[in-house]
Structure formats: structure tokens, C-alpha cells
Amino acid sequence: MAKRRRKGGRSGRRFAFRRAVRLAVLAAAACGAIGAGAWIGFAGGKDLISARIATAGDAIVRRAGLTVEDVTVTGRHYTRAHEILAALDVSRGDPITAIDPETARQRVVALDWVRSASVMRLYPDTIHIAIEEHEPMAIWRRGDVTSLIDERGAVVSDLDVRSFPHLPMVEGPGAADAAPEFLAELGRRPAISGRVSASVRVGERRWSLRLDNGVIVHLPEDGVGRALDELVGLDQAQGLIDRDVAVVDMRLPDRVTVMPGRHGASRPERDAAGGAGART
């Protein structure tokens, strides 16, 4: 009986060994199939093996709790939350590993207000988006089209203009590109900038101001800062802006020419110092 037990023990060990070998072979085959399926799927194939592997992988991820349950955003002020979620293209319960951060980032950056963005997977269940937005500086009008432009002169959006009635208006071709430098110069003289209803780019080389009372001020192509200082001085000394004038022409460096308004149209034009002026 003892010998039979030893023989039976050896037989059991041989059976266990054969079973282990068989399992190892099957496991190797399975790994090979998985590797082939993963490679085919990566290469863009749509075969049954890769589809089954993807389904199995999603199931494993879900069982592990690695699903999207929250989306957090920092830096958002003007961009609407639903636009970000639509660009992210993810739903609660999706496998978090299925989100490609770079692809999602590119879609978020394509939104009007977004200048730059980063998208991160924060395991186990959160997608975090950090964005930097354009800062609206002015409204740019050319013909019937109006757009918001940022501090660099880049167009931000054509849709949200009415939400920013306090922003300065610039008009004309080329106004957006030239606006940052000019509006900074104008903003340093609040006595004038507060009266401007629109800054008009003329010939893509100089500016004219349309004031809130209808007066037009033609500025020179060069020496804009000097001309604005002179305009402030004349207004403080003579109340020039609120006099009965239609146009203040400052294009010539040695004179300021004033065109009378409607009530003074019968009077000859005078320069700002009181002498006779030639229209330019």
C-alpha cells in the first residue's frame, strides 16, 4: 500500500506538471493574441480581436474605479462651461484611460476665448483643465462686422461683443493690429480718452478720433503722443472740444486747424491760437 501511495503521488505530480505546462502554453498563446490584437488596433485595424481587447480593457478599468466622475477647470472667466465639456467630449462613467489629454487640449484651445490650455488625468476619477484666456481690449468694427480683440490685437470672438459695451471702439482696416499701441497712448490721457466714442484707422497709417459730441479730431501719422498732449492743453485752456466746432485737424506739426460747427459755419476757419487757418 505504501508503494502504491508513492506511485500515486508521483502520478499526481506528473499530472500537475502536465497541467502547468498546458496552462503556460495557453497563457503564452493568449499573450501573443493580445499583443497581436493591441498592435493591430494601434495600427488602425478594426478586427474582432482588438475590439474584444478594448471591451475587456474598459471593463477592467471600470471595475477598478478608473472612470470619469468629475471635471475641474481653472482659469475660466469668459469661456462657457458647456463649451469646455463639449470640447472635452467625455461623459461621466467613461474610462479615464480613454481620454487622450493632447487631443482634448487641442479641442479646448480651438475655443474662441482660450489662448492656451493643458488637460490632465488625475487618477482615479478626475479630468483637470487649466486654461489661459484672451483678455478683451477693444471692439473692432469694419463695415458690418464687429469683433472683440485682445491686448495683442488678435480677434477673440464675433459673438460676445454686446457683453462688453465699456470697451473702446476701433474702426477700419488695420485697426486691430495698430490698436494696442495707440490705445495705450490714448489711455494715458484720460481727459481725452473718456470723450472718445471711436478711434478710426485711416489708410492703415494714422488715426482720427470721433468724440462723444460728434467732433472729429484728425491726428498726425507721426508724433501721436505730442498731438494728444497738445489737444489736452488746448481743451483745458480754451474748452476746445466743447466749442462749436466740427473738426480739429492736427495733421500738420506747426498748426491746429479748426473747422466751425453748424452754428459757426458762416465764420471763417480759425486756428486754435486765434489766427486765420488754412484747411488741410
C-alpha positions in Angstrom: 0.0 0.0 0.0 2.8 2.3 0.8 4.4 1.7 -2.6 1.0 2.4 -4.3 0.7 5.7 -2.4 4.2 6.7 -3.5 3.3 5.7 -7.1 0.1 7.5 -6.9 1.9 10.6 -5.5 4.3 10.5 -8.5 1.4 10.2 -10.9 -0.3 13.1 -9.3 2.8 15.2 -9.6 3.2 14.3 -13.2 -0.4 15.2 -13.9 0.1 18.6 -12.1 3.2 19.2 -14.1 1.5 18.4 -17.4 -1.4 20.7 -16.5 1.0 23.5 -15.6 2.8 23.1 -18.9 -0.6 23.2 -20.8 -1.6 26.4 -18.9 1.7 28.0 -19.6 1.3 27.2 -23.3 -2.3 28.6 -23.3 -1.1 31.7 -21.5 1.7 32.3 -24.0 -0.8 31.9 -26.8 -3.2 34.3 -25.1 -0.4 36.9 -24.6 0.5 36.5 -28.3 -3.1 37.1 -29.3 -3.3 40.1 -27.0 -0.1 41.5 -28.4 -1.2 41.0 -31.9 -4.6 42.5 -31.2 -3.1 45.5 -29.5 -0.6 46.1 -32.3 -3.3 45.8 -35.0 -5.6 48.1 -33.0 -2.8 50.7 -32.6 -2.1 50.4 -36.4 -5.7 51.4 -37.0 -7.2 47.9 -37.7 -10.8 47.2 -36.9 -10.6 43.4 -36.4 -12.5 41.4 -33.9 -9.5 40.7 -31.7 -8.7 44.3 -31.0 -12.4 45.1 -30.4 -12.7 42.3 -27.8 -9.5 43.5 -26.1 -10.7 47.1 -25.9 -14.0 46.0 -24.4 -12.3 43.8 -21.9 -9.9 46.6 -21.0 -12.7 49.1 -20.5 -14.5 46.6 -18.2 -11.3 46.1 -16.1 -10.8 49.9 -15.8 -14.4 50.3 -14.7 -14.1 47.6 -12.1 -11.0 49.3 -10.8 -12.9 52.5 -10.4 -10.9 54.4 -13.0 -13.9 56.2 -14.6 -14.5 59.9 -15.1 -16.6 61.3 -12.2 -15.6 64.9 -12.2 -14.1 67.6 -14.5 -12.4 70.6 -12.9 -11.3 73.8 -14.6 -9.1 76.7 -13.6 -8.6 80.0 -15.4 -12.1 80.2 -16.8 -13.7 83.6 -16.8 -15.3 84.2 -20.2 -15.4 80.7 -21.7 -18.7 78.9 -21.0 -18.6 75.7 -19.1 -20.8 73.8 -21.6 -18.4 74.7 -24.4 -15.4 73.2 -22.5 -17.4 70.0 -21.7 -18.4 69.7 -25.4 -14.8 70.1 -26.5 -13.6 67.6 -23.9 -16.2 65.1 -25.3 -16.4 63.0 -22.2 -19.3 61.7 -20.1 -19.5 60.6 -16.5 -18.6 56.9 -16.2 -16.3 56.8 -19.3 -13.0 55.1 -18.7 -10.5 57.8 -17.7 -7.8 56.0 -19.7 -9.8 56.5 -22.8 -9.2 60.3 -22.6 -6.2 61.4 -24.7 -5.0 64.6 -23.0 -3.3 66.1 -26.1 -6.3 65.6 -28.3 -8.6 67.1 -25.7 -6.2 70.0 -25.3 -6.3 70.8 -29.0 -10.1 70.9 -29.0 -10.2 73.2 -25.9 -7.6 75.6 -27.5 -9.8 75.8 -30.6 -12.5 77.6 -28.5 -12.8 81.4 -29.1 -11.7 82.6 -25.7 -8.9 80.1 -24.9 -5.4 81.2 -25.7 -3.6 78.1 -24.2 -4.7 75.1 -22.2 -3.5 71.9 -20.5 -5.5 68.7 -19.9 -4.5 66.2 -17.2 -5.9 62.9 -16.0 -5.9 63.0 -12.2 -6.4 59.4 -11.1 -8.6 57.8 -10.1 -11.6 59.8 -11.5 -10.9 63.4 -12.4 -10.1 65.3 -15.6 -8.4 68.7 -14.8 -8.3 71.5 -17.4 -6.2 74.6 -16.9 -6.8 77.4 -19.4 -5.4 80.9 -20.1 -7.9 83.2 -21.8 -7.6 86.1 -24.0 -8.1 89.5 -22.3 -10.6 91.6 -24.3 -9.1 95.1 -25.0 -11.4 96.7 -27.6 -14.2 96.2 -30.1 -13.1 96.3 -33.8 -15.6 97.3 -36.4 -15.0 97.1 -40.1 -18.2 97.6 -42.1 -21.0 95.5 -40.7 -18.7 93.1 -38.8 -17.7 93.7 -35.2 -15.2 91.6 -33.2 -13.6 91.5 -29.8 -9.8 91.9 -29.9 -7.4 91.1 -27.2 -4.4 93.1 -25.9 -2.3 91.8 -28.8 -4.8 92.9 -31.4 -5.9 89.3 -32.1 -9.6 88.6 -32.8 -11.2 86.8 -29.9 -14.8 86.4 -30.8 -17.5 87.8 -33.1 -20.3 86.6 -30.8 -19.9 88.3 -27.4 -19.4 91.9 -28.5 -22.6 93.2 -26.8 -21.4 91.9 -23.5 -18.6 94.5 -23.4 -20.1 97.9 -24.1 -17.5 99.6 -21.9 -14.6 98.6 -24.2 -13.2 101.3 -26.6 -14.2 101.1 -30.3 -11.7 101.0 -33.1 -12.7 101.1 -36.7 -11.3 100.5 -40.1 -8.9 98.1 -41.9 -5.7 97.5 -40.0 -7.2 99.0 -36.8 -6.8 95.8 -34.8 -3.1 95.4 -35.4 -2.4 99.1 -34.5 -4.8 99.3 -31.6 -2.7 98.0 -28.7 0.0 100.7 -29.0 -2.4 103.5 -29.9 -5.0 102.7 -27.1 -2.2 102.6 -24.6 -1.1 106.0 -25.7 -4.6 107.4 -25.6 -5.3 105.8 -22.2 -2.5 107.8 -20.6 -4.6 110.9 -21.3 -8.0 110.2 -19.6 -9.2 113.8 -20.2 -9.4 112.9 -23.9 -9.8 109.1 -23.9 -13.0 109.5 -21.8 -14.6 111.5 -24.6 -13.7 109.2 -27.5 -16.6 107.2 -28.9 -14.4 105.6 -31.7 -10.9 105.6 -32.9 -10.8 105.4 -36.7 -7.8 104.0 -38.6 -7.4 105.9 -41.8 -5.4 104.4 -44.7 -3.8 102.0 -42.3 -1.3 104.7 -41.4 -2.9 107.2 -38.9 -5.9 107.7 -36.6 -8.9 110.1 -36.3 -10.9 110.4 -33.2 -14.7 110.6 -33.1 -15.7 112.3 -29.8 -18.9 111.8 -27.9 -20.3 115.2 -29.1 -19.6 114.5 -32.7 -16.3 116.4 -33.1 -13.7 114.8 -35.3 -10.0 115.1 -34.4 -7.6 114.2 -37.2 -4.3 113.0 -35.7 -0.9 113.0 -37.5 0.8 109.9 -38.8 3.8 110.5 -36.6 4.0 112.2 -33.2 0.7 111.0 -31.9 1.7 111.4 -28.3 2.7 115.0 -28.9 -0.6 115.8 -30.7 -2.7 114.3 -27.9 -0.8 116.3 -25.3 -1.5 119.5 -27.4 -5.2 118.6 -27.7 -5.4 118.2 -23.9 -3.7 121.5 -23.4 -6.0 123.3 -25.8 -9.1 121.8 -24.3 -8.0 122.8 -20.8 -7.1 126.3 -21.8 -9.9 127.1 -24.3 -12.5 124.4 -23.9 -11.8 123.4 -27.5 -13.7 120.2 -27.5 -17.0 121.7 -26.4 -16.8 124.7 -28.6 -19.0 124.9 -31.7 -16.5 123.1 -33.9 -16.9 120.1 -36.3 -13.3 119.2 -37.0 -10.0 119.7 -35.2 -7.2 118.9 -37.7 -3.8 118.2 -36.1 -2.1 116.6 -39.1 0.4 119.4 -39.6 3.1 119.7 -36.9 3.1 123.5 -36.8 -0.6 124.3 -36.6 -4.0 123.1 -35.4 -6.8 123.9 -37.9 -10.4 124.1 -36.7 -13.5 123.8 -38.8 -16.5 125.5 -37.4 -19.6 123.6 -36.4 -23.1 124.1 -37.8 -23.8 127.3 -35.9 -20.4 128.9 -36.8 -20.4 127.7 -40.4 -20.6 131.3 -41.7 -17.5 132.3 -39.9 -14.0 131.7 -41.4 -12.0 128.8 -40.1 -9.5 129.8 -37.4 -6.6 128.0 -36.0 -6.6 127.2 -32.3 -4.4 130.2 -31.4 -6.9 132.6 -32.9 -5.3 133.4 -36.2 -6.5 132.6 -39.7 -6.0 128.9 -40.5 -5.8 127.0 -43.8 -7.8 123.9 -44.2 -5.6 120.8 -44.6 
